[in-house]
Amino acid sequence: MPRSRGRAGPRRISGFCLVALVVACGSAEQSSPRAPLGPAVQQKQLVVEGLSRGYRLFSPPSRDRSLPAPLVLVLHGVGNTGEQMVGVTEFDRLAGTEGFLVAYPEGVNRTWNGGYCCPNGGPPQPDDVAFLEAVIDDVSATADVDPARVFAVGFSGGAIMAHKLGCDLSDRIAGLASVSGSMVLADCRPKDPVSVLAINGTADPLVPYGGGPTAGGATQPSPPAPEVVQRWAELNACPSPASREPGEVLTTTTWTGCAEGTAVRLLTIDGGGHTWFAPEFGRVNGAVDATRVVWDFLRTVPVGS
């Protein structure tokens, strides 16, 4: 049984600049017990481990505040910012129609301490798991967040960080989505099952689909994308074999019937690069609308009673 848990502007992402993220590269009447959020967009600050850290919060003015809302953390790639992820992913637009909250946290020095990727500066490295848990707590203090529907979504280095949240904060993160990312297999020991979606291109030169050296200062190679999702399938006690739906460009591999109703899925883009996939990018890098696909996956994550 599922458990309870405590298009504006160009969107292309494929390099070290504003239009390309890389890695390792109005308020409504109060109707809930919590104080209502103010403006739709708020810039928030927290102090975690002595560091002042920021995040941008979007709360759709039209959402039903009598009901707890899902919360999606959107994590930027190395060298970029949360604000850039707003325009690239257009999650605000989708949240406005689907009624979920979106937080865009900022990594120290525009990167994340995702374990093996990527350095935030000299030691000691910031505890980004603690920071992102503090973001969840801070949003929950003013908005009625559904604790069983808190999700992490990341691109590139942010995807690596999303995997780490799934591994280290599985009691708070119900599902994660990784776009052009990876993780270290041996370092992942979640306490609870976590639904996982991975989207990877076979021609990604920065986080190689087949595994290998990873850009952005990674301290070790990334494993192959199929091994990452296979590891999550094992961690979630998914039955084998997975279903496989091959296509000309897109191949979908899915494990269902996993522990507590979770699922694991890999979308392989044949010839896809290091990008946030979107329809305007053509036949290959536009093979999927990553924002829509990510939300359609996360919204099916089982909710505990």
GUMAR-361809 format. One record per residue (C-alpha): x, z, y; residue number from 1. Coordinates in Angstrom, 2 decimals, always signed. Last residue first. Example, Ala and Ser with C-alpha at 12.3 -4.5 7.8 and 13.67 -1.06 7.14 Angstrom:
<sites>
{xx +13.67&zz +7.14&yy -1.06&resi 2}
{xx +12.30&zz +7.80&yy -4.50&resi 1}
</sites>
This chain:
<sites>
{xx -3.48&zz +2.84&yy +7.43&resi 305}
{xx -0.54&zz +0.50&yy +7.31&resi 304}
{xx -0.48&zz -2.94&yy +8.92&resi 303}
{xx +0.74&zz -5.89&yy +6.85&resi 302}
{xx +2.94&zz -8.47&yy +8.62&resi 301}
{xx +0.72&zz -11.50&yy +9.24&resi 300}
{xx +1.25&zz -11.43&yy +13.03&resi 299}
{xx +4.99&zz -11.65&yy +12.44&resi 298}
{xx +4.83&zz -15.06&yy +10.75&resi 297}
{xx +2.53&zz -16.73&yy +13.30&resi 296}
{xx +4.65&zz -15.12&yy +16.03&resi 295}
{xx +7.88&zz -16.64&yy +14.73&resi 294}
{xx +6.32&zz -20.06&yy +14.13&resi 293}
{xx +4.92&zz -20.22&yy +17.66&resi 292}
{xx +8.22&zz -19.27&yy +19.30&resi 291}
{xx +10.30&zz -21.43&yy +16.96&resi 290}
{xx +8.30&zz -24.60&yy +17.59&resi 289}
{xx +9.52&zz -26.46&yy +14.51&resi 288}
{xx +11.12&zz -29.84&yy +13.82&resi 287}
{xx +12.15&zz -30.00&yy +17.47&resi 286}
{xx +15.84&zz -29.59&yy +16.70&resi 285}
{xx +15.40&zz -32.45&yy +14.23&resi 284}
{xx +12.78&zz -34.92&yy +15.49&resi 283}
{xx +13.29&zz -34.30&yy +19.17&resi 282}
{xx +14.13&zz -31.36&yy +21.42&resi 281}
{xx +10.76&zz -31.24&yy +23.16&resi 280}
{xx +9.19&zz -29.59&yy +20.11&resi 279}
{xx +11.30&zz -26.39&yy +20.33&resi 278}
{xx +14.07&zz -24.85&yy +18.21&resi 277}
{xx +16.09&zz -22.11&yy +19.90&resi 276}
{xx +19.46&zz -23.70&yy +19.31&resi 275}
{xx +22.63&zz -23.87&yy +17.25&resi 274}
{xx +22.13&zz -27.20&yy +15.52&resi 273}
{xx +19.64&zz -28.69&yy +13.09&resi 272}
{xx +20.83&zz -31.41&yy +10.72&resi 271}
{xx +18.38&zz -30.38&yy +8.00&resi 270}
{xx +16.38&zz -27.50&yy +9.49&resi 269}
{xx +16.05&zz -24.73&yy +6.89&resi 268}
{xx +13.17&zz -22.31&yy +7.41&resi 267}
{xx +13.79&zz -19.18&yy +5.35&resi 266}
{xx +11.03&zz -16.72&yy +4.53&resi 265}
{xx +10.74&zz -13.13&yy +3.33&resi 264}
{xx +7.42&zz -11.34&yy +2.88&resi 263}
{xx +6.16&zz -7.77&yy +3.03&resi 262}
{xx +3.06&zz -6.52&yy +1.24&resi 261}
{xx +4.37&zz -3.00&yy +0.66&resi 260}
{xx +7.17&zz -4.33&yy -1.56&resi 259}
{xx +7.17&zz -8.12&yy -1.98&resi 258}
{xx +4.24&zz -10.25&yy -3.10&resi 257}
{xx +5.69&zz -13.21&yy -1.21&resi 256}
{xx +9.10&zz -14.92&yy -1.18&resi 255}
{xx +9.24&zz -18.12&yy +0.83&resi 254}
{xx +11.56&zz -21.13&yy +1.15&resi 253}
{xx +10.53&zz -23.76&yy +3.71&resi 252}
{xx +12.43&zz -27.03&yy +4.04&resi 251}
{xx +12.23&zz -28.95&yy +7.31&resi 250}
{xx +13.78&zz -32.37&yy +7.94&resi 249}
{xx +12.29&zz -34.74&yy +5.34&resi 248}
{xx +10.43&zz -31.94&yy +3.66&resi 247}
{xx +10.89&zz -29.48&yy +0.82&resi 246}
{xx +8.41&zz -26.65&yy +0.15&resi 245}
{xx +10.04&zz -23.99&yy -2.00&resi 244}
{xx +8.33&zz -20.96&yy -3.51&resi 243}
{xx +10.63&zz -18.08&yy -4.34&resi 242}
{xx +11.35&zz -17.28&yy -7.96&resi 241}
{xx +11.29&zz -14.42&yy -8.25&resi 240}
{xx +9.41&zz -11.26&yy -7.27&resi 239}
{xx +10.35&zz -9.56&yy -4.02&resi 238}
{xx +11.85&zz -6.08&yy -4.27&resi 237}
{xx +12.20&zz -5.86&yy -0.48&resi 236}
{xx +15.96&zz -5.30&yy -0.67&resi 235}
{xx +16.26&zz -8.17&yy -3.15&resi 234}
{xx +14.31&zz -10.54&yy -0.92&resi 233}
{xx +16.41&zz -9.39&yy +2.03&resi 232}
{xx +19.57&zz -10.28&yy +0.11&resi 231}
{xx +18.14&zz -13.69&yy -0.80&resi 230}
{xx +17.39&zz -14.21&yy +2.90&resi 229}
{xx +21.03&zz -13.62&yy +3.82&resi 228}
{xx +22.35&zz -15.57&yy +0.82&resi 227}
{xx +20.37&zz -18.66&yy +1.89&resi 226}
{xx +21.91&zz -18.40&yy +5.38&resi 225}
{xx +25.48&zz -18.47&yy +4.07&resi 224}
{xx +27.52&zz -15.35&yy +4.89&resi 223}
{xx +28.98&zz -14.87&yy +8.38&resi 222}
{xx +32.72&zz -14.57&yy +8.66&resi 221}
{xx +34.39&zz -11.40&yy +9.95&resi 220}
{xx +35.20&zz -9.70&yy +13.27&resi 219}
{xx +32.87&zz -11.90&yy +15.28&resi 218}
{xx +34.35&zz -12.74&yy +18.69&resi 217}
{xx +31.70&zz -15.09&yy +20.03&resi 216}
{xx +31.83&zz -17.73&yy +17.31&resi 215}
{xx +31.39&zz -17.19&yy +13.57&resi 214}
{xx +33.90&zz -18.18&yy +10.90&resi 213}
{xx +32.20&zz -19.07&yy +7.61&resi 212}
{xx +28.80&zz -19.39&yy +5.96&resi 211}
{xx +26.93&zz -22.43&yy +4.72&resi 210}
{xx +24.55&zz -22.42&yy +7.67&resi 209}
{xx +27.46&zz -21.89&yy +10.05&resi 208}
{xx +26.86&zz -19.52&yy +12.99&resi 207}
{xx +28.66&zz -21.46&yy +15.73&resi 206}
{xx +28.73&zz -25.04&yy +14.41&resi 205}
{xx +25.05&zz -25.14&yy +13.35&resi 204}
{xx +24.64&zz -28.38&yy +11.38&resi 203}
{xx +22.46&zz -26.92&yy +8.59&resi 202}
{xx +20.06&zz -25.41&yy +11.11&resi 201}
{xx +18.73&zz -21.91&yy +10.58&resi 200}
{xx +15.38&zz -20.17&yy +10.99&resi 199}
{xx +15.12&zz -16.75&yy +9.32&resi 198}
{xx +11.90&zz -14.78&yy +8.88&resi 197}
{xx +11.99&zz -11.24&yy +7.53&resi 196}
{xx +9.34&zz -8.67&yy +6.59&resi 195}
{xx +10.87&zz -5.20&yy +6.35&resi 194}
{xx +10.76&zz -2.83&yy +3.38&resi 193}
{xx +11.71&zz +0.80&yy +4.10&resi 192}
{xx +14.94&zz +2.83&yy +4.13&resi 191}
{xx +17.04&zz -0.21&yy +4.99&resi 190}
{xx +20.53&zz -0.56&yy +3.50&resi 189}
{xx +22.23&zz -3.57&yy +5.09&resi 188}
{xx +26.01&zz -3.30&yy +5.43&resi 187}
{xx +26.77&zz -5.17&yy +2.21&resi 186}
{xx +25.03&zz -8.35&yy +3.40&resi 185}
{xx +26.68&zz -8.74&yy +6.79&resi 184}
{xx +24.16&zz -10.54&yy +9.02&resi 183}
{xx +23.10&zz -13.99&yy +10.22&resi 182}
{xx +21.67&zz -15.86&yy +13.20&resi 181}
{xx +20.41&zz -19.23&yy +14.39&resi 180}
{xx +16.91&zz -17.86&yy +14.94&resi 179}
{xx +16.27&zz -14.48&yy +13.30&resi 178}
{xx +12.78&zz -13.00&yy +13.08&resi 177}
{xx +12.11&zz -9.38&yy +12.27&resi 176}
{xx +9.34&zz -7.30&yy +10.80&resi 175}
{xx +7.99&zz -3.76&yy +10.66&resi 174}
{xx +10.70&zz -2.20&yy +12.85&resi 173}
{xx +10.32&zz +1.57&yy +13.36&resi 172}
{xx +11.10&zz +3.03&yy +9.90&resi 171}
{xx +13.33&zz +0.01&yy +9.25&resi 170}
{xx +15.71&zz +1.07&yy +11.99&resi 169}
{xx +19.15&zz +0.51&yy +10.42&resi 168}
{xx +18.66&zz -2.67&yy +8.35&resi 167}
{xx +15.86&zz -4.26&yy +10.35&resi 166}
{xx +17.62&zz -3.29&yy +13.56&resi 165}
{xx +20.83&zz -4.84&yy +12.22&resi 164}
{xx +18.96&zz -8.09&yy +11.46&resi 163}
{xx +17.69&zz -8.15&yy +15.05&resi 162}
{xx +21.27&zz -7.62&yy +16.29&resi 161}
{xx +22.44&zz -10.70&yy +14.37&resi 160}
{xx +19.49&zz -12.54&yy +15.89&resi 159}
{xx +20.60&zz -11.39&yy +19.33&resi 158}
{xx +24.04&zz -12.84&yy +18.61&resi 157}
{xx +22.23&zz -16.12&yy +17.84&resi 156}
{xx +18.61&zz -15.76&yy +18.92&resi 155}
{xx +16.62&zz -12.63&yy +18.28&resi 154}
{xx +13.19&zz -11.29&yy +17.45&resi 153}
{xx +12.51&zz -7.64&yy +16.63&resi 152}
{xx +9.00&zz -6.44&yy +15.80&resi 151}
{xx +6.86&zz -3.36&yy +16.34&resi 150}
{xx +3.50&zz -3.64&yy +14.59&resi 149}
{xx +3.05&zz -0.41&yy +12.63&resi 148}
{xx +3.75&zz +1.69&yy +15.73&resi 147}
{xx +0.84&zz +0.01&yy +17.56&resi 146}
{xx +1.82&zz +0.45&yy +21.19&resi 145}
{xx -0.66&zz +2.07&yy +23.59&resi 144}
{xx +1.35&zz +1.61&yy +26.76&resi 143}
{xx +3.03&zz +4.16&yy +29.01&resi 142}
{xx +5.16&zz +6.28&yy +26.65&resi 141}
{xx +5.16&zz +3.52&yy +24.00&resi 140}
{xx +7.22&zz +1.27&yy +26.28&resi 139}
{xx +9.83&zz +4.01&yy +26.67&resi 138}
{xx +9.89&zz +4.86&yy +22.96&resi 137}
{xx +10.43&zz +1.23&yy +21.95&resi 136}
{xx +13.14&zz +0.89&yy +24.61&resi 135}
{xx +14.79&zz +4.07&yy +23.31&resi 134}
{xx +14.86&zz +2.52&yy +19.83&resi 133}
{xx +16.60&zz -0.45&yy +21.43&resi 132}
{xx +19.20&zz +1.80&yy +23.01&resi 131}
{xx +19.84&zz +3.80&yy +19.84&resi 130}
{xx +20.32&zz +0.58&yy +17.84&resi 129}
{xx +22.55&zz -0.69&yy +20.64&resi 128}
{xx +25.02&zz +2.15&yy +20.20&resi 127}
{xx +27.60&zz +0.97&yy +22.74&resi 126}
{xx +31.12&zz +0.26&yy +21.44&resi 125}
{xx +33.72&zz +2.95&yy +22.03&resi 124}
{xx +35.96&zz +1.14&yy +22.43&resi 123}
{xx +36.72&zz -1.83&yy +24.66&resi 122}
{xx +34.24&zz -4.54&yy +25.55&resi 121}
{xx +30.83&zz -5.46&yy +24.14&resi 120}
{xx +32.37&zz -7.10&yy +21.05&resi 119}
{xx +30.00&zz -9.24&yy +18.98&resi 118}
{xx +29.35&zz -9.38&yy +16.12&resi 117}
{xx +30.43&zz -7.47&yy +13.05&resi 116}
{xx +28.04&zz -4.59&yy +13.52&resi 115}
{xx +25.43&zz -5.98&yy +15.91&resi 114}
{xx +26.93&zz -4.43&yy +19.01&resi 113}
{xx +25.19&zz -6.82&yy +21.36&resi 112}
{xx +26.23&zz -9.16&yy +24.16&resi 111}
{xx +25.62&zz -9.81&yy +27.85&resi 110}
{xx +28.27&zz -7.32&yy +29.00&resi 109}
{xx +26.05&zz -4.54&yy +27.68&resi 108}
{xx +22.93&zz -6.12&yy +26.16&resi 107}
{xx +19.78&zz -6.48&yy +28.22&resi 106}
{xx +16.35&zz -5.87&yy +26.69&resi 105}
{xx +13.48&zz -8.39&yy +26.86&resi 104}
{xx +10.27&zz -6.52&yy +26.02&resi 103}
{xx +7.06&zz -8.33&yy +25.09&resi 102}
{xx +3.63&zz -6.75&yy +24.68&resi 101}
{xx +0.93&zz -8.45&yy +22.58&resi 100}
{xx -2.44&zz -9.92&yy +23.48&resi 99}
{xx -2.42&zz -13.32&yy +21.74&resi 98}
{xx -3.18&zz -15.51&yy +24.78&resi 97}
{xx -0.92&zz -13.75&yy +27.28&resi 96}
{xx +1.64&zz -13.00&yy +24.58&resi 95}
{xx +2.01&zz -16.75&yy +24.01&resi 94}
{xx +2.77&zz -17.43&yy +27.68&resi 93}
{xx +5.09&zz -14.44&yy +27.89&resi 92}
{xx +6.94&zz -15.65&yy +24.76&resi 91}
{xx +8.03&zz -18.76&yy +26.64&resi 90}
{xx +11.16&zz -18.88&yy +24.45&resi 89}
{xx +13.62&zz -20.43&yy +26.91&resi 88}
{xx +12.08&zz -19.20&yy +30.13&resi 87}
{xx +11.88&zz -15.54&yy +29.12&resi 86}
{xx +15.13&zz -15.76&yy +27.16&resi 85}
{xx +16.95&zz -16.40&yy +30.43&resi 84}
{xx +15.61&zz -13.13&yy +31.80&resi 83}
{xx +16.96&zz -11.30&yy +28.77&resi 82}
{xx +20.44&zz -12.45&yy +29.63&resi 81}
{xx +23.22&zz -14.74&yy +28.43&resi 80}
{xx +26.81&zz -14.61&yy +27.24&resi 79}
{xx +25.92&zz -13.69&yy +23.66&resi 78}
{xx +22.35&zz -14.48&yy +22.69&resi 77}
{xx +19.21&zz -12.77&yy +23.95&resi 76}
{xx +17.05&zz -10.28&yy +22.09&resi 75}
{xx +13.24&zz -10.41&yy +22.26&resi 74}
{xx +11.59&zz -7.09&yy +21.32&resi 73}
{xx +7.95&zz -7.70&yy +20.34&resi 72}
{xx +5.37&zz -4.93&yy +20.67&resi 71}
{xx +1.97&zz -5.12&yy +18.99&resi 70}
{xx -0.92&zz -3.62&yy +20.94&resi 69}
{xx -3.07&zz -0.55&yy +20.35&resi 68}
{xx -6.71&zz -1.23&yy +21.22&resi 67}
{xx -8.77&zz -0.04&yy +24.20&resi 66}
{xx -6.29&zz -1.89&yy +26.40&resi 65}
{xx -7.73&zz -5.27&yy +25.45&resi 64}
{xx -5.18&zz -7.73&yy +26.85&resi 63}
{xx -6.07&zz -9.67&yy +30.01&resi 62}
{xx -3.24&zz -8.40&yy +32.20&resi 61}
{xx -0.68&zz -9.39&yy +29.55&resi 60}
{xx +2.08&zz -6.76&yy +29.51&resi 59}
{xx +5.58&zz -8.16&yy +30.05&resi 58}
{xx +8.53&zz -5.76&yy +30.07&resi 57}
{xx +12.03&zz -6.59&yy +31.31&resi 56}
{xx +14.85&zz -4.37&yy +30.08&resi 55}
{xx +17.67&zz -2.35&yy +31.59&resi 54}
{xx +20.49&zz -0.02&yy +30.58&resi 53}
{xx +22.24&zz +2.70&yy +32.56&resi 52}
{xx +24.94&zz +4.08&yy +30.28&resi 51}
{xx +25.45&zz +7.80&yy +29.68&resi 50}
{xx +24.58&zz +7.55&yy +26.00&resi 49}
{xx +21.29&zz +5.90&yy +26.94&resi 48}
{xx +20.04&zz +5.90&yy +30.53&resi 47}
{xx +16.97&zz +3.74&yy +30.91&resi 46}
{xx +15.83&zz +1.19&yy +33.48&resi 45}
{xx +12.68&zz -0.93&yy +33.60&resi 44}
{xx +11.82&zz -4.21&yy +35.35&resi 43}
{xx +8.08&zz -4.66&yy +35.12&resi 42}
{xx +6.01&zz -7.80&yy +34.68&resi 41}
{xx +2.21&zz -7.70&yy +34.32&resi 40}
{xx +2.01&zz -5.20&yy +37.12&resi 39}
{xx +0.96&zz -1.64&yy +36.32&resi 38}
{xx +0.76&zz -0.41&yy +32.75&resi 37}
{xx -2.19&zz +1.80&yy +31.98&resi 36}
{xx -1.76&zz +5.53&yy +31.43&resi 35}
{xx -2.41&zz +6.45&yy +27.82&resi 34}
{xx -5.70&zz +7.72&yy +26.40&resi 33}
{xx -7.12&zz +4.19&yy +26.39&resi 32}
{xx -9.64&zz +2.39&yy +28.60&resi 31}
{xx -7.81&zz +2.20&yy +31.92&resi 30}
{xx -9.09&zz -0.62&yy +34.09&resi 29}
{xx -6.74&zz -3.57&yy +34.01&resi 28}
{xx -3.33&zz -4.13&yy +35.73&resi 27}
{xx -2.09&zz -7.29&yy +36.92&resi 26}
{xx +27.12&zz -16.31&yy +19.51&resi 25}
{xx +28.99&zz -15.29&yy +18.08&resi 24}
{xx +26.53&zz -16.34&yy +20.20&resi 23}
{xx +25.16&zz -18.93&yy +22.56&resi 22}
{xx +22.29&zz -19.51&yy +24.96&resi 21}
{xx +21.94&zz -22.97&yy +26.48&resi 20}
{xx +20.27&zz -23.89&yy +29.75&resi 19}
{xx +22.06&zz -21.19&yy +31.69&resi 18}
{xx +25.43&zz -21.93&yy +30.11&resi 17}
{xx +27.64&zz -21.44&yy +27.04&resi 16}
{xx +25.96&zz -23.90&yy +24.61&resi 15}
{xx +22.89&zz -24.76&yy +22.51&resi 14}
{xx +19.71&zz -23.52&yy +24.06&resi 13}
{xx +17.18&zz -25.92&yy +25.57&resi 12}
{xx +14.13&zz -24.40&yy +27.22&resi 11}
{xx +13.91&zz -26.14&yy +30.57&resi 10}
{xx +11.48&zz -24.64&yy +33.07&resi 9}
{xx +8.17&zz -22.83&yy +32.63&resi 8}
{xx +6.53&zz -23.24&yy +29.53&resi 7}
{xx +5.99&zz +5.76&yy +13.65&resi 6}
{xx +5.11&zz +3.20&yy +11.10&resi 5}
{xx +2.06&zz +3.37&yy +8.83&resi 4}
{xx +2.68&zz +2.23&yy +5.28&resi 3}
{xx +1.38&zz -0.82&yy +3.47&resi 2}
{xx +0.00&zz +0.00&yy +0.00&resi 1}
</sites>
